[in-house]
Amino acid sequence: MTSGDEIVRGETLAARFARGELDEVVAGHLRAPAVRDLDRAAVIGAYAWSGRLDEALAQHEAFLAAASTPTYRDVAGCHLVIGHCHAGELGAARRLARELAAAPPADGAAAYRHHAAAFVAFFRGRMGRCARRSRQALRAAVGAGDALVQLLANDLLAHATFLRGHTRAAHRVLARAIHLSAELNLTANYLNLLATREIFAITAEPADAAAAGRLAALLDRDGVSYVARRHGHAALAVAACLRGELAAARGHLALVAGSGGAVDARTRVRLLCARASLGAARGERAAAADTFARALTLALRHRHVDLVAETAFLRRLWLGGALVPTAHPVIRKSDIARLRWARGEAPAATAAIDDGLLVWASAGAAPARARALEAGLLGLAAAALPPGEVVAIGAPGAGGPGVLVRDPAAVALAAAPSDTALRLLRALAAGPRRKPQLVTALWGLTRYHPHLHDGTLYTAVSRLRRALGPHGAWLETTVDGYQLRPGVTVVTGDAPVVGGPPAARSRTLTDRLVEVAAGGGVTCAEAARAIGVSPSTALRALRALVAAGAIVRLGSGAGTRYARARDDEVPGSGADGDAAPGVGAGVLHRGARRR
């Protein structure tokens, strides 16, 4: 068997294969045909692990015709089982594993038989059985001093443990494999295991952008296998969708398709889940539901219980609703896989049988928009929005009600704009608006005076564009007003009206000032406290009302008081209580300039 010393210092084909030098193994065999059992098995493994399964099978037939020993049969058979599994040929892998188990065992090769059986169990979705056979392979490898199988068994055990929902235990096992690969100076294995660690990290915490960056950098390095690349990019695509990075998600999906090698059922299911996640983040819920259904059908057909659980969880996370009837033969209570979507808290997802359904009792399933935003999952927060370019009013930010903006490239949470800017966005949601219409909608004024109101309106438009950031160009100028760019949708149904109707705000300020000035009158400070505004705002409004004749000024200096001129309404008021023309306009104009 391949000891650690031979792996580090040896120049045999078996040692080179253990170091991940697959091309060198094939080239070395072509220059000088292998004669040792382990070297011949290494040639088979080099072909099979690099995706060249047809060549591996042909070479295996040639080696069997020349001479076959139990050691070669067990080791080469294990490599072929792994190749068949990665190529999606699970039936062939199972038959070969059964043939290995039926033949008399070779001395010291029992670890390879256990590892082959564990690999088949993994690709069948039987994670409990995979973990048991991986531990058997690990014990046999330790007894035989085979460092390579120790590494492989720890790697597979970590995957099975993670998919059973035991995240911390999986990281501990994976850490052993990473340490062993570093001790043996196995660069390729080391890089692949580091990639696996980051895949675990972003699967458990998709908002971890730092882990996503580390994984993307690892997948670009030479020595990382095509298997690690495609599963890594699939995980990155789902995490990018959840974070709202839609352009990045599309890029990762393209890299999955171009990762090379045969595509197995696990890859196809995860690719479908990533595509469905992208559709859900873009608001295409019907298409996402159809893609999730295809992924679930494929997982059920291949009896991948862990993939059934993973697909069901993602589908419920994005779209809500229960999934998977327990009447299906693949669903057995003893086989239910548990998937944790942990964010440093109690397990967020557990699988249980309830009323004939596989139900995900998840604190994170179909969360409210506020909870998704708190977790940094902007894409998930935008999943309920209609497709296309969307501005959602009322998304809670650090500074209060704000806007959630989605375009084809990303979902972004804009800074909380002013109340006036939000009212402007609501007004433009109904279509193009002229300036007089906007002045009425924003401040309840019945007359529009360009020299008084244009500056204030320009300020509101500027603040809204600044709040939208790079999407400020969506607010376009027309000949006599403003509009949103065609195709942009504004969603306001789930947002409260910030500050109440604008006309009511203008009436309330005027009416309440007149009311508090009744009787013996009030000072400016008393009026400000009574209506809940600043003294400067109250003084400006009182002066405007004095000029309009609604209030009279009594005294001067610090003892100045303001009293109601008469008991009826403000002069010039309409029946509905609108402010007198010019009064509200003057207060608004001067107040806006001061801000």
Secondary structure, 3 states (H helix, E strand, C coil): CCCHHHHHHCCCHHHHHHCCCHHHHHHHHHHCCCCCHHHHHHHHHHHHHCCCHHHHHHHHHHHHHHCCCHHHHHHHHHHHHHHHHHCCCHHHHHHHHHHHHHCCCCCCCHHHHHHHHHHHHHHCCCHHHHHHHHHHHHHHHHHHCCHHHHHHHHHHHHHHHHHCCCHHHHHHHHHHHHHHHHHCCCHHHHHHHHHHHHHHHHHHCCCCHHHHHHHHHHHCCCCCCHHHHHHHHHHHHHHHHHHCCHHHHHHHHHHHHCCCCCCCHHHHHHHHHHHHHHHHHCCCHHHHHHHHHHHHHHHHHCCCHHHHHHHHHHHHHHHCCCEEECCCCCCCHHHCCCCCCCCCCCCCCCEEEECCEEEECCCCCCCCHHHHHHCCCHHHHCCCCCCCCEEEEEEEECCEEEEEEECCCCEEEECCCCHHHHHHHHHHHCCCEEHHHHHHHHHCCCCCCHHHHHHHHHHHHHHHHHHHHHHHHHEEECCCEEEECCCCEEECCCCCCCCCCHHHHHHHHHHHHHHHCCCCCECHHHHHHHHCCCHHHHHHHHHHHHHHCCEEEECCHHHCEEEECCCCCCCCCCCCCCCCCCHHHHHHHHHHHHC
